[in-house]
Amino acid sequence: MSRLAADVGVVRGSFELDVSLTVEPGEVVALLGSNGAGKSTLLGALAGLYRPTRGEIVLGGRTLSSPSVAVPVHRRRVGLLSQQALLFPHLTALDNVAFGPRSTGGGRRAARETAQRWLDEVDAAALAGRRPAQLSGGQAQRVAIARALACDPELLLLDEPFAALDVDATPAIRSLLRRVVRATGVTTLVVTHDVLDAVVLADRIVVLDAGRVVETGTTTDVLTRPRSAFAARIAGLDLVPGRSSAEGLVTGEGTVVVGTHPEPVEQGEPAVALFAPASVSVFRDKPGGSPRTALPVRLAAMEPHGELVRLRAAPLDGGPGWVEGLAADVTPAAVAELGVEPGDDVWFAVKAAEVTVHPAGR
């Protein structure tokens, strides 16, 4: 496992990237930001596709880029997986994956053995003899993942790896990528617009805006207490951290959040429960009825949110801190009927069918 330390300046036309970041050995960092923020430019500089105008990139103690050093792409030990699989159309899946080890000087037989092992790892062994035109989008991306990892990279760069996939294929590929990244321990930087990608894959989030880092922190901290406009915009879901359980999720102090598991999550594994603020009901007294999670909170703020009113929660005295920032979107009529104001103690309740539990970064 290798540590990445990058202080990168890139000028492309009128756009200027000026970013300093580190990714610790084996850490997975999600890089978020609006279109044009500089995410792909940063990945291109790390991969060697762009020559920085200033700064230094050091990976595992090796200087990849500096004013006097420019290690070529094929010698960086950096794997890049993009939106499109970009497989060589004239090669079989096996030979596509073997291309990486071959390009670094490996023998043909050893490269094909490595390729077969990685196709097995990504559940694509049966695709070995097919060419890209014979693969679905999800199958091609499995082969592309195998190819990116077959050259034993010290750094893996994922540039919107699920953007081109069908909605039905995305959860399976996301789970696969999480599994192989964790199993290999490869240091990883993933660019995404999807909050769920960050939740499932990343340990930490870095937010870019106009070529600068504007926010960084653990995935849970950034999504529950966003400090930048972009993070606040994508963090449109309520998020509760804990560990997966048969009922849904158990928080650190023992609160059970009842929900469903749309993808496999081992019991006891770190996880998060997600639900929309619009699915949260607010009560003066503890509600009963259908299976649901009811949380006692103190009303911290009330703010307009389109045609609704967003109620923000704060912990009760001595209550769990993770309720800080949970939101409920209710109608103005419901607020008037409740007769609540900031400082009042209320109950936030959400039905089990509205809560999904997903594996989380470490």
ROPA-943725 format. One record per residue (C-alpha): x, y, z. Coordinates in nm, 4 decimals. Example, Ala and Ser with C-alpha at 12.3 -4.5 7.8 and 13.67 -1.06 7.14 Angstrom:
REM ROPA-943725
[[1.2300; -0.4500; 0.7800]]
[[1.3670; -0.1060; 0.7140]]
//
This chain:
REM ROPA-943725
[[0.0000; 0.0000; 0.0000]]
[[0.1296; 0.3440; -0.0953]]
[[0.0709; 0.6975; 0.0226]]
[[-0.0144; 0.9700; -0.2280]]
[[0.0986; 1.3267; -0.1629]]
[[0.0090; 1.5726; -0.4386]]
[[0.0535; 1.9475; -0.4652]]
[[-0.0658; 2.0141; -0.8182]]
[[-0.1053; 2.3228; -1.0312]]
[[-0.2457; 2.2850; -1.3835]]
[[-0.3455; 2.5615; -1.6259]]
[[-0.5737; 2.4614; -1.9131]]
[[-0.6907; 2.7635; -2.1088]]
[[-0.8724; 2.9946; -1.8671]]
[[-0.9064; 2.7221; -1.6014]]
[[-0.6535; 2.6884; -1.3208]]
[[-0.6292; 2.3896; -1.0863]]
[[-0.4486; 2.4452; -0.7551]]
[[-0.4913; 2.1429; -0.5281]]
[[-0.2993; 1.9901; -0.2393]]
[[-0.4166; 1.6567; -0.1025]]
[[-0.2929; 1.3366; 0.0536]]
[[-0.4401; 0.9879; 0.0393]]
[[-0.3080; 0.7537; 0.3053]]
[[-0.2005; 0.3950; 0.2229]]
[[-0.5103; 0.1856; 0.1530]]
[[-0.7470; 0.4806; 0.1971]]
[[-1.0379; 0.5421; -0.0422]]
[[-1.1120; 0.9109; -0.1019]]
[[-1.4154; 1.0363; -0.2953]]
[[-1.3552; 1.3500; -0.5007]]
[[-1.6763; 1.5500; -0.5382]]
[[-1.7595; 1.8741; -0.7135]]
[[-1.9788; 2.0262; -0.9817]]
[[-1.9003; 1.9992; -1.3534]]
[[-1.5888; 2.2019; -1.4303]]
[[-1.4573; 2.1908; -1.0723]]
[[-1.1343; 2.0228; -1.1843]]
[[-1.1877; 1.6621; -1.0784]]
[[-1.0947; 1.4978; -1.4085]]
[[-0.8071; 1.7427; -1.4592]]
[[-0.6628; 1.6346; -1.1247]]
[[-0.6966; 1.2661; -1.2147]]
[[-0.5335; 1.3343; -1.5515]]
[[-0.2372; 1.5008; -1.3801]]
[[-0.1984; 1.2103; -1.1373]]
[[-0.2154; 0.9565; -1.4207]]
[[0.0389; 1.1497; -1.6295]]
[[-0.2039; 1.2589; -1.9008]]
[[-0.1392; 1.6272; -1.8200]]
[[0.1914; 1.7856; -1.7259]]
[[0.1403; 2.0064; -1.4163]]
[[0.2622; 2.3622; -1.4500]]
[[0.3877; 2.3512; -1.0928]]
[[0.4004; 2.1312; -0.7850]]
[[0.4989; 1.7752; -0.7071]]
[[0.3293; 1.4338; -0.7056]]
[[0.4804; 1.1658; -0.4817]]
[[0.3435; 0.8109; -0.4679]]
[[0.4879; 0.5525; -0.2313]]
[[0.8053; 0.7577; -0.1930]]
[[0.8555; 0.7877; -0.5722]]
[[0.8348; 1.1315; -0.7333]]
[[0.6072; 1.1025; -1.0361]]
[[0.6024; 1.4686; -1.1283]]
[[0.8012; 1.7783; -1.0334]]
[[0.9669; 2.0682; -1.2187]]
[[1.2508; 1.8313; -1.3093]]
[[1.0731; 1.4903; -1.3172]]
[[0.7975; 1.3524; -1.5418]]
[[0.7519; 0.9763; -1.5096]]
[[0.5702; 0.8432; -1.8201]]
[[0.2196; 0.7016; -1.7861]]
[[0.3177; 0.3355; -1.8257]]
[[0.5779; 0.3560; -1.5469]]
[[0.3644; 0.5265; -1.2817]]
[[0.1869; 0.2160; -1.1496]]
[[-0.1384; 0.4117; -1.1601]]
[[-0.4580; 0.2357; -1.2716]]
[[-0.7323; 0.4448; -1.4337]]
[[-1.0938; 0.3296; -1.4713]]
[[-1.3246; 0.5715; -1.6524]]
[[-1.6947; 0.5927; -1.7381]]
[[-1.6438; 0.3935; -2.0562]]
[[-1.4673; 0.0577; -2.0384]]
[[-1.2439; 0.1551; -2.3365]]
[[-1.1502; -0.2052; -2.4107]]
[[-0.9479; -0.2836; -2.7219]]
[[-1.2160; -0.4014; -2.9689]]
[[-0.9901; -0.6516; -3.1494]]
[[-0.8802; -0.8329; -2.8302]]
[[-1.0675; -1.0857; -2.6177]]
[[-1.1505; -1.0010; -2.2580]]
[[-0.8581; -1.2160; -2.1434]]
[[-0.6108; -1.0393; -2.3719]]
[[-0.7487; -0.6980; -2.2739]]
[[-0.6736; -0.7737; -1.9108]]
[[-0.3350; -0.9262; -1.9961]]
[[-0.2364; -0.6081; -2.1812]]
[[-0.1461; -0.4307; -1.8542]]
[[0.1016; -0.6892; -1.7240]]
[[0.2438; -0.7282; -2.0749]]
[[0.2983; -0.3514; -2.1097]]
[[0.5084; -0.3491; -1.7920]]
[[0.7415; -0.6170; -1.9256]]
[[0.5692; -0.9377; -1.8141]]
[[0.5885; -1.2526; -2.0236]]
[[0.2885; -1.3617; -2.2298]]
[[0.2123; -1.6735; -2.0284]]
[[0.2462; -1.5012; -1.6896]]
[[0.0350; -1.2079; -1.8104]]
[[-0.2457; -1.4373; -1.9239]]
[[-0.2347; -1.6249; -1.5929]]
[[-0.2633; -1.2926; -1.4088]]
[[-0.5484; -1.1891; -1.6373]]
[[-0.7376; -1.5119; -1.5749]]
[[-0.6970; -1.4686; -1.1989]]
[[-0.8421; -1.1187; -1.2134]]
[[-1.1293; -1.2231; -1.4367]]
[[-1.2081; -1.4877; -1.1738]]
[[-1.1879; -1.2188; -0.9037]]
[[-1.4473; -0.9971; -1.0748]]
[[-1.6798; -1.2897; -1.1591]]
[[-1.6066; -1.2640; -1.5309]]
[[-1.4150; -1.5868; -1.5992]]
[[-1.6849; -1.7006; -1.8431]]
[[-1.6234; -1.3878; -2.0529]]
[[-1.2543; -1.4583; -2.1179]]
[[-1.2964; -1.5524; -2.4852]]
[[-1.5434; -1.2779; -2.5784]]
[[-1.4599; -0.9548; -2.7571]]
[[-1.5971; -0.6191; -2.6322]]
[[-1.8780; -0.6122; -2.8915]]
[[-2.0152; -0.9292; -2.7312]]
[[-2.0278; -0.7810; -2.3788]]
[[-2.3011; -0.5852; -2.2025]]
[[-2.2109; -0.2578; -2.0332]]
[[-2.1860; -0.4225; -1.6927]]
[[-1.9779; -0.7108; -1.8291]]
[[-1.7392; -0.4716; -2.0046]]
[[-1.6916; -0.2713; -1.6866]]
[[-1.6076; -0.5903; -1.4944]]
[[-1.3360; -0.6614; -1.7509]]
[[-1.2144; -0.3003; -1.7260]]
[[-1.1885; -0.3312; -1.3461]]
[[-0.9837; -0.6490; -1.3882]]
[[-0.7583; -0.4748; -1.6401]]
[[-0.7017; -0.1752; -1.4093]]
[[-0.5987; -0.4026; -1.1216]]
[[-0.4008; -0.6617; -1.3199]]
[[-0.0932; -0.4373; -1.3396]]
[[-0.0792; -0.4192; -0.9590]]
[[-0.1238; -0.0416; -0.9315]]
[[-0.0059; 0.1556; -0.6298]]
[[-0.2852; 0.4068; -0.6970]]
[[-0.6290; 0.3399; -0.8486]]
[[-0.8152; 0.6308; -1.0085]]
[[-1.1889; 0.5838; -1.0677]]
[[-1.3460; 0.8519; -1.2882]]
[[-1.7265; 0.8193; -1.2622]]
[[-1.7002; 0.4400; -1.3051]]
[[-2.0772; 0.3793; -1.2906]]
[[-2.2021; 0.6752; -1.4972]]
[[-2.2420; 0.4799; -1.8204]]
[[-2.3997; 0.1701; -1.6652]]
[[-2.7669; 0.0750; -1.6683]]
[[-2.9381; 0.1424; -1.3384]]
[[-2.9844; -0.2328; -1.2890]]
[[-2.6126; -0.3048; -1.3329]]
[[-2.4816; -0.0266; -1.1078]]
[[-2.5434; -0.1825; -0.7604]]
[[-2.3690; -0.5076; -0.8549]]
[[-2.0643; -0.3317; -1.0033]]
[[-2.0478; -0.0919; -0.7073]]
[[-2.0496; -0.3841; -0.4631]]
[[-1.7895; -0.5658; -0.6719]]
[[-1.5607; -0.2640; -0.6828]]
[[-1.5929; -0.2130; -0.3082]]
[[-1.5014; -0.5760; -0.2481]]
[[-1.1936; -0.5859; -0.4704]]
[[-1.0642; -0.2459; -0.3586]]
[[-1.0920; -0.3477; 0.0066]]
[[-0.9387; -0.6887; -0.0616]]
[[-0.6357; -0.5479; -0.2442]]
[[-0.5889; -0.2502; -0.0105]]
[[-0.4989; -0.0312; -0.3078]]
[[-0.4914; 0.3441; -0.2399]]
[[-0.7891; 0.4833; -0.4331]]
[[-0.9288; 0.8156; -0.5519]]
[[-1.2837; 0.8043; -0.6936]]
[[-1.4604; 1.0863; -0.8789]]
[[-1.8393; 1.0720; -0.8537]]
[[-2.1572; 1.2794; -0.8503]]
[[-2.3556; 1.0113; -0.6697]]
[[-2.3707; 1.0382; -0.2913]]
[[-2.4266; 0.6626; -0.2679]]
[[-2.0911; 0.5951; -0.4367]]
[[-1.9200; 0.8037; -0.1698]]
[[-2.1139; 0.6324; 0.1089]]
[[-2.0387; 0.2787; -0.0082]]
[[-1.6813; 0.3206; -0.1304]]
[[-1.5105; 0.6075; 0.0486]]
[[-1.3460; 0.6655; 0.3840]]
[[-1.3113; 1.0378; 0.3248]]
[[-1.4532; 1.3068; 0.0944]]
[[-1.2704; 1.5957; -0.0713]]
[[-1.4889; 1.8627; -0.2349]]
[[-1.3497; 2.0729; -0.5220]]
[[-1.4881; 2.4035; -0.6453]]
[[-1.3317; 2.6136; -0.9218]]
[[-1.0090; 2.4157; -0.9015]]
[[-0.9655; 2.4489; -0.5240]]
[[-1.0327; 2.2207; -0.2259]]
[[-1.3210; 2.3776; -0.0322]]
[[-1.4074; 2.0953; 0.2094]]
[[-1.2666; 1.7691; 0.3346]]
[[-1.3589; 1.5224; 0.6065]]
[[-1.4868; 1.1734; 0.6755]]
[[-1.7769; 1.0640; 0.4579]]
[[-2.0182; 1.0769; 0.7514]]
[[-1.9049; 1.4230; 0.8656]]
[[-1.9252; 1.5826; 0.5208]]
[[-2.2665; 1.4364; 0.4397]]
[[-2.4244; 1.5032; 0.7797]]
[[-2.2625; 1.8430; 0.8416]]
[[-2.1743; 1.9836; 0.4972]]
[[-1.9846; 2.3121; 0.4924]]
[[-1.9763; 2.3769; 0.1181]]
[[-2.2673; 2.4528; -0.1143]]
[[-2.2006; 2.1486; -0.3318]]
[[-2.1781; 1.9067; -0.0393]]
[[-2.5005; 2.0503; 0.1028]]
[[-2.6713; 2.0044; -0.2324]]
[[-2.5733; 1.6403; -0.2761]]
[[-2.6341; 1.5600; 0.0888]]
[[-3.0081; 1.5717; 0.0289]]
[[-3.0610; 1.2551; 0.2311]]
[[-3.0689; 1.1924; 0.6038]]
[[-2.7803; 0.9678; 0.7023]]
[[-2.7375; 0.7644; 1.0217]]
[[-2.4069; 0.5803; 1.0817]]
[[-2.3828; 0.2480; 1.2643]]
[[-2.3541; -0.1226; 1.1916]]
[[-2.5764; -0.3491; 0.9873]]
[[-2.8252; -0.5671; 1.1755]]
[[-3.1048; -0.8062; 1.0881]]
[[-3.3611; -0.5293; 1.1495]]
[[-3.1651; -0.2676; 0.9545]]
[[-2.8981; -0.0728; 1.1429]]
[[-2.7817; -0.0332; 1.5029]]
[[-2.6163; 0.2934; 1.6068]]
[[-2.3199; 0.3170; 1.8400]]
[[-2.5325; 0.3668; 2.1493]]
[[-2.7854; 0.0984; 2.0528]]
[[-3.0692; 0.2724; 1.8690]]
[[-3.2212; 0.0413; 1.6067]]
[[-3.3061; 0.2072; 1.2749]]
[[-3.5457; -0.0285; 1.0986]]
[[-3.4872; -0.0600; 0.7238]]
[[-3.4151; -0.2783; 0.4221]]
[[-3.0881; -0.3960; 0.2665]]
[[-3.0987; -0.3385; -0.1112]]
[[-2.7493; -0.4883; -0.1433]]
[[-2.5681; -0.7491; 0.0668]]
[[-2.4343; -0.6190; 0.4000]]
[[-2.2918; -0.8550; 0.6591]]
[[-2.4383; -0.8171; 1.0082]]
[[-2.2025; -0.6122; 1.2228]]
[[-2.0374; -0.4498; 0.9202]]
[[-2.0051; -0.0672; 0.9252]]
[[-2.3078; 0.0722; 0.7454]]
[[-2.5293; 0.3766; 0.7031]]
[[-2.9050; 0.4128; 0.6934]]
[[-3.0347; 0.6575; 0.4321]]
[[-3.3779; 0.8128; 0.3979]]
[[-3.5284; 1.1233; 0.2419]]
[[-3.6354; 1.4158; 0.4634]]
[[-3.9738; 1.4024; 0.2867]]
[[-4.0299; 1.0533; 0.4298]]
[[-3.9916; 1.1762; 0.7900]]
[[-4.3073; 1.2459; 0.9904]]
[[-4.3030; 1.4754; 1.2932]]
[[-4.5026; 1.4184; 1.6122]]
[[-4.5424; 1.5860; 1.9471]]
[[-4.5704; 1.2467; 2.1194]]
[[-4.4025; 0.9140; 2.0441]]
[[-4.5905; 0.7482; 1.7570]]
[[-4.6942; 0.3834; 1.7317]]
[[-4.8362; 0.1825; 1.4447]]
[[-4.6535; 0.0228; 1.1526]]
[[-4.2848; -0.0759; 1.1790]]
[[-4.0909; 0.2452; 1.1993]]
[[-3.8057; 0.4220; 1.3701]]
[[-3.9003; 0.6994; 1.6134]]
[[-3.6287; 0.9366; 1.7322]]
[[-3.6683; 1.1948; 2.0094]]
[[-3.5025; 1.5203; 1.9002]]
[[-3.4934; 1.8894; 1.9801]]
[[-3.6064; 2.1187; 1.7006]]
[[-3.3038; 2.3298; 1.6068]]
[[-3.4281; 2.5282; 1.3074]]
[[-3.7135; 2.5786; 1.0637]]
[[-3.6419; 2.6961; 0.7104]]
[[-3.8307; 2.7174; 0.3808]]
[[-3.7583; 2.4346; 0.1370]]
[[-3.9535; 2.4879; -0.1837]]
[[-4.3221; 2.4510; -0.0997]]
[[-4.2351; 2.2684; 0.2238]]
[[-4.0767; 2.3599; 0.5543]]
[[-3.7535; 2.1855; 0.6523]]
[[-3.7251; 2.1083; 1.0226]]
[[-3.3700; 2.0496; 1.1490]]
[[-3.2982; 1.8284; 1.4494]]
[[-3.0547; 1.8655; 1.7365]]
[[-2.9848; 1.6137; 2.0142]]
[[-3.1706; 1.6240; 2.3412]]
[[-2.9658; 1.6854; 2.6535]]
[[-2.7621; 1.3679; 2.6928]]
[[-2.9039; 1.2245; 2.3698]]
[[-2.7031; 1.0768; 2.0811]]
[[-2.5110; 1.3349; 1.8810]]
[[-2.5719; 1.1676; 1.5449]]
[[-2.9252; 1.3139; 1.5252]]
[[-2.7639; 1.6567; 1.4729]]
[[-2.8710; 1.7859; 1.1322]]
[[-3.1367; 1.5233; 1.0537]]
[[-3.4102; 1.6877; 0.8487]]
[[-3.7843; 1.6464; 0.8036]]
[[-3.9701; 1.8143; 0.5171]]
[[-4.3329; 1.8857; 0.6094]]
[[-4.6088; 2.1073; 0.4772]]
[[-4.6766; 2.4518; 0.6262]]
[[-5.0188; 2.3185; 0.7311]]
[[-4.8528; 2.0375; 0.9285]]
[[-4.6243; 2.2882; 1.1030]]
[[-4.9234; 2.5012; 1.1957]]
[[-5.1113; 2.1976; 1.3267]]
[[-4.8143; 2.0856; 1.5354]]
[[-4.7598; 2.4366; 1.6701]]
[[-4.3853; 2.3804; 1.7010]]
[[-4.0949; 2.6227; 1.7101]]
[[-3.7172; 2.5937; 1.7549]]
[[-3.6323; 2.4595; 2.0983]]
[[-3.9342; 2.2301; 2.1205]]
[[-3.8888; 1.8563; 2.1811]]
[[-4.0539; 1.6417; 1.9114]]
[[-4.0325; 1.2955; 1.7533]]
[[-3.8985; 1.2276; 1.4048]]
[[-4.0411; 0.9023; 1.2653]]
[[-3.9694; 0.7154; 0.9425]]
[[-4.1268; 0.3927; 0.8185]]
[[-3.9062; 0.0899; 0.7580]]
[[-3.9946; 0.0799; 0.3874]]
[[-3.8443; 0.4294; 0.3437]]
[[-3.5043; 0.3405; 0.4958]]
[[-3.2253; 0.1674; 0.3030]]
[[-2.9094; 0.0356; 0.4688]]
[[-2.5814; 0.0297; 0.2753]]
[[-2.2238; -0.0763; 0.3541]]
[[-2.0075; 0.2198; 0.4515]]
[[-1.6444; 0.3253; 0.4363]]
[[-1.4310; 0.2303; 0.7305]]
//
